[in-house]
């Protein structure tokens, strides 16, 4: 399994003994922990922010209209590269907007 290569894998006994530590790590560092039973993956511990993000992605990918809009935006950007901006530039724009909105309220 691809996903297991990038996660911490622990037995159920180790998970029980270090549960608070694993929860802290999931919450603070976004580390995901695969818990095994009899050597086989049985569950995954992940932070609530990661879980909510996964649910948001499921909502996006399961909505045909949203998928269509994403594909149209990608096609438009591919056809008009002169109009696209870098991720770094977008971050700067968003940071400026947040600063303005924060000073307005």
N, C-alpha and C positions, 0 to 999 in steps of 0.2 A: 504494500500500500504506500503510495507516494506521500500522503499526508503524515504518516508515522515517522518518516525520516527527519522531520523538522520539529518534532515535539519531544518533550521529556516523557519517558515511559517508565512507569513505576508499578509495582505490585499493589494489590489492595491493602496488604499489611503495611507497606511503606506509606501509602496514601493515608491510612488511618493514623499512623504514628506522626505524620507531618502535615496533617490536613490544614491547620491554620497557616503554616508556612506556604503551602501551595496556593491557598486562597489569596494570601498577600501578594505572592508573585504574579498570579493571574491578573489581579486587580492593578498592580503597580507597573509591571513590566510586560503585560499581555502574553506571558508565557502560557502555553497550553500544555496540560498534563494528560497523557493517556494512562488510564488505570486499567491494569490487566487482572483477569481472574483465570487462574490455572494457565498462565502464560499467554492467554489470548486477550486482545483488546476488548474491553467491556464498556468503558465510558470515557468521556473526555471532560476535564474540568477547564473551563475558560471563564474569563471575567465577564461581567454583565455588559460592559461597553462592547466587547467583541461579539457577544451573543446578539445584542441589539443591532449591531452593524450587519451581521449575517442575515438577520431577519429583514432588514432594510433592503439588502441585495436580493433576497428571495422575492420580495415584493416587486422590486424593479424588474427582475428577469422574468417574473411570471405575468407581467402586464404587457399584453401585445402592443398596446398603443405606445407605452413607454419605450419598448424595444424598437418600434418603428421610428420614433422621434430620435432615439440614439443613433440608429443606422443612418437616418437622414442627416443628422449633424456631422457624423463621421464622413459621409460622402461629400457634404458641402465643404468641410475643412480640407479634405483631400483635393477637391477641385479648386480651392481658393487658399493655397498655402500662404499667400501674402497677407491674408487677413487673420491668420492664427497667431496666438501669442504663446510664449513659453510658460511652463508651470511656474517658474520663478517670477515672471512678470505678473501672472495671475495672483500669486501669493502676495506680491507687493500691492496690487490693486485691492485685494480683499482686506489686507491689513490696514490700508488707508481708510477704506470704508468702515471697518470696525472702529477705528480710532475716531472718525467723525461721528458715528452713531453713538459711541460711548461718551463723547463730549457734548452731544446734543441732549442727552437724557440726564 
